[in-house]
Amino acid sequence: MERILQRYELYSGPERELVVPDPELQGSWCFESNQLKAKVEALQKAQRHFMGEDLESLNIKELQHLEQLVEVGLNQVITRKSHLQFDSISDIQRKVVALQEENNMMWVTLKEKEQAALSLSHHHSLWDHPQHQPLYQSATSTSSSPPSFTVTDSPPTALNIGFLQPTVEEPALPPATKLPAWMLSHKNG
């Protein structure tokens, strides 16, 4: 137990020495404190001047100096603001270009799908018309059963080799899509 008390006294001794104020140190702290108070007051006064307050005590030279400081600060603010706006505009322009490219790719894909659907429907309509039936199928037969090669089949009335009869196509109606009107004008234009 004695050891513990000895160690306590040993370690608590330097703390007691630090707590005892040194008169020189107290004097320097007071001096430093007064200097810091004066600096704070000067900074608060300058801040009030920058805010446009307490200007009555300033002469012309001090007002001109204050005006120059305010102009320099304002120019820096305007420069920074312009730089941020320019960066923002550049970002927006990059996004616009990316969206336009994506939109164009989507239009190309849409056109390809419409062409494929139109081609497929045109292909099916060719096989559905009776005038485009294969020659080996009976002219009177309209069923989809395989052709029968019997003597009762009548041959085609005319054989036109290498001659394609022009078919009158109906004007193509725009595909039934659910696109907004503004997109349809882009599509047609």
C-alpha positions as CSV (number, residue, x, y, z in Angstrom):
1,M,0.0,0.0,0.0
2,E,2.9,2.3,0.8
3,R,4.2,1.9,-2.7
4,I,0.9,3.0,-4.2
5,L,0.9,6.1,-2.1
6,Q,4.5,6.9,-3.0
7,R,3.8,6.5,-6.7
8,Y,0.7,8.8,-6.3
9,E,2.8,11.5,-4.6
10,L,5.5,11.1,-7.2
11,Y,3.1,11.5,-10.1
12,S,0.8,14.1,-8.6
13,G,3.7,16.4,-7.6
14,P,4.4,17.8,-11.1
15,E,0.7,18.6,-11.5
16,R,0.8,20.7,-8.4
17,E,3.7,22.6,-9.9
18,L,1.9,23.3,-13.1
19,V,-1.2,24.6,-11.3
20,V,0.8,27.2,-9.4
21,P,0.7,30.3,-11.7
22,D,3.9,32.0,-12.6
23,P,3.7,35.7,-12.4
24,E,5.6,36.2,-15.6
25,L,3.3,33.8,-17.4
26,Q,0.3,35.6,-16.1
27,G,1.6,38.9,-17.4
28,S,2.3,37.5,-20.9
29,W,-1.1,36.0,-21.0
30,C,-2.7,39.3,-20.2
31,F,-0.7,41.0,-22.8
32,E,-1.5,38.3,-25.4
33,S,-5.2,38.5,-24.4
34,N,-5.2,42.3,-24.9
35,Q,-3.6,41.9,-28.3
36,L,-6.1,39.3,-29.4
37,K,-9.0,41.5,-28.2
38,A,-7.6,44.5,-30.2
39,K,-7.3,42.3,-33.3
40,V,-10.9,41.0,-32.9
41,E,-12.2,44.6,-32.5
42,A,-10.3,45.7,-35.7
43,L,-11.6,42.7,-37.7
44,Q,-15.2,43.4,-36.5
45,K,-14.8,47.1,-37.5
46,A,-13.4,46.1,-40.9
47,Q,-16.3,43.6,-41.4
48,R,-18.8,46.4,-40.5
49,H,-17.2,48.6,-43.1
50,F,-17.3,45.9,-45.7
51,M,-21.0,45.5,-44.9
52,G,-21.5,49.2,-45.4
53,E,-22.0,50.0,-41.8
54,D,-20.2,52.7,-39.6
55,L,-18.8,54.5,-42.7
56,E,-19.3,58.0,-41.1
57,S,-15.9,57.9,-39.4
58,L,-14.0,57.1,-42.6
59,N,-12.3,59.9,-44.7
60,I,-12.1,59.9,-48.5
61,K,-8.8,58.0,-48.7
62,E,-10.1,55.2,-46.4
63,L,-13.3,55.1,-48.4
64,Q,-11.4,54.7,-51.7
65,H,-9.2,52.0,-50.2
66,L,-12.4,50.2,-48.9
67,E,-14.0,50.6,-52.4
68,Q,-10.9,49.0,-54.1
69,L,-11.0,46.1,-51.6
70,V,-14.7,45.6,-52.3
71,E,-14.2,45.7,-56.1
72,V,-11.4,43.2,-55.9
73,G,-13.5,40.9,-53.8
74,L,-16.5,41.3,-56.1
75,N,-14.4,40.6,-59.2
76,Q,-13.2,37.3,-57.6
77,V,-16.8,36.4,-56.7
78,I,-18.0,37.1,-60.3
79,T,-15.1,35.1,-61.8
80,R,-15.8,32.1,-59.6
81,K,-19.5,32.3,-60.3
82,S,-18.8,32.5,-64.1
83,H,-16.5,29.6,-63.9
84,L,-19.1,27.5,-62.1
85,Q,-21.8,28.5,-64.6
86,F,-19.5,27.6,-67.5
87,D,-18.8,24.2,-66.0
88,S,-22.5,23.6,-65.5
89,I,-23.3,24.6,-69.1
90,S,-20.6,22.3,-70.4
91,D,-22.0,19.4,-68.4
92,I,-25.5,20.1,-69.7
93,Q,-24.2,20.3,-73.3
94,R,-22.5,16.9,-72.9
95,K,-25.7,15.4,-71.5
96,V,-27.7,16.9,-74.4
97,V,-25.3,15.4,-77.0
98,A,-25.5,12.0,-75.2
99,L,-29.3,12.1,-75.1
100,Q,-29.4,13.1,-78.8
101,E,-27.2,10.2,-79.7
102,E,-29.3,7.8,-77.7
103,N,-32.5,9.2,-79.3
104,N,-31.0,8.7,-82.8
105,M,-30.0,5.2,-82.0
106,M,-33.5,4.5,-80.7
107,W,-35.0,6.0,-83.9
108,V,-32.8,3.7,-86.0
109,T,-33.8,0.7,-84.0
110,L,-37.5,1.7,-84.2
111,K,-37.2,2.2,-88.0
112,E,-35.5,-1.2,-88.4
113,K,-38.2,-2.9,-86.4
114,E,-40.9,-1.2,-88.4
115,Q,-39.2,-2.2,-91.6
116,A,-38.9,-5.8,-90.4
117,A,-42.6,-5.8,-89.4
118,L,-43.6,-4.2,-92.7
119,S,-41.5,-6.7,-94.6
120,L,-42.9,-9.6,-92.7
121,S,-46.5,-8.4,-93.1
122,H,-45.9,-7.8,-96.8
123,H,-44.3,-11.3,-97.2
124,H,-47.4,-12.8,-95.5
125,S,-49.8,-10.8,-97.6
126,L,-48.1,-12.1,-100.8
127,W,-48.7,-15.7,-99.7
128,D,-52.2,-15.0,-98.6
129,H,-53.4,-13.6,-102.0
130,P,-54.8,-16.2,-104.4
131,Q,-53.1,-14.7,-107.4
132,H,-49.7,-15.4,-105.9
133,Q,-50.3,-19.1,-105.3
134,P,-47.6,-21.5,-106.5
135,L,-48.1,-22.9,-110.0
136,Y,-48.3,-26.4,-108.9
137,Q,-51.4,-25.7,-106.7
138,S,-54.8,-25.9,-108.2
139,A,-56.4,-22.6,-109.2
140,T,-59.7,-23.6,-107.6
141,S,-58.0,-25.0,-104.5
142,T,-57.9,-22.4,-101.7
143,S,-57.1,-24.8,-98.8
144,S,-53.7,-25.0,-97.3
145,S,-53.5,-28.8,-97.9
146,P,-50.5,-30.1,-99.9
147,P,-51.0,-30.0,-103.7
148,S,-52.5,-33.1,-105.3
149,F,-51.0,-34.1,-108.6
150,T,-54.1,-35.6,-110.2
151,V,-55.4,-35.3,-113.8
152,T,-58.3,-33.2,-112.6
153,D,-56.1,-30.3,-111.7
154,S,-56.4,-27.7,-114.4
155,P,-53.2,-26.0,-115.6
156,P,-52.8,-22.3,-115.1
157,T,-54.5,-20.3,-117.8
158,A,-51.4,-18.4,-118.8
159,L,-47.7,-19.0,-118.2
160,N,-45.7,-15.8,-117.9
161,I,-42.1,-16.6,-117.5
162,G,-40.0,-13.7,-116.3
163,F,-42.9,-11.4,-116.2
164,L,-44.2,-10.1,-112.9
165,Q,-47.6,-8.6,-113.0
166,P,-47.5,-5.2,-111.2
167,T,-49.7,-5.2,-108.2
168,V,-51.5,-2.1,-107.1
169,E,-50.3,-1.5,-103.6
170,E,-52.4,0.4,-101.3
171,P,-50.7,3.4,-99.7
172,A,-48.9,2.4,-96.7
173,L,-50.6,3.5,-93.5
174,P,-48.4,4.6,-90.7
175,P,-48.0,1.8,-88.2
176,A,-50.2,2.0,-85.2
177,T,-47.9,3.3,-82.6
178,K,-48.5,5.0,-79.4
179,L,-46.0,7.8,-79.9
180,P,-46.6,11.4,-78.9
181,A,-47.3,13.9,-81.7
182,W,-43.9,15.6,-81.2
183,M,-42.1,12.4,-81.9
184,L,-44.2,11.7,-85.0
185,S,-43.2,15.0,-86.5
186,H,-39.5,14.1,-85.8
187,K,-40.1,10.7,-87.4
188,N,-41.7,12.2,-90.6
189,G,-39.2,15.1,-90.8
